[in-house]
């Protein structure tokens, strides 16, 4: 068994607390903001990323409903997991589907 002393996988948890999209210039953390924060390693609106190499995006306790996406979510460019609140508790809808 190989072991490395002093080496740990750093993990930052980013908590989504808003279903809005987009929501620029606020202290709230949306799914889009959380992905952007993880990709950049910087704070985006209410999402604080830190300087870790791995991220876990979770949804605040009790946050359920529908996220109406204003555009395609950003590509995931970091080691990232996203955990929703549970089956049937969260949905997403593309705002462009409502047009016409």
MOLIN-V680607 format. One line per field, one symbol per residue. phi: phi as a letter, one per 40 degrees, with the letter a starting at -180 (. if undefined). psi: psi as a letter, one per 40 degrees, with the letter a starting at -180 (. if undefined). Layout:
BEGIN
phi->???
psi->???
END
This chain:
BEGIN
phi->.cbbcgbbccbbcbbcbaccacacgbccbcdcccccccccgbcbfcbccgbcbbbbcbbddgcbhbccccacccccbacabbbcchdgcabbacdccccg
psi->hhihhehihhhhhhhheieihigifieihidddddddddeeihhbehhdafieiihhihihehiahhhhdihiiiheihhihhieiheehiihhddeei.
END
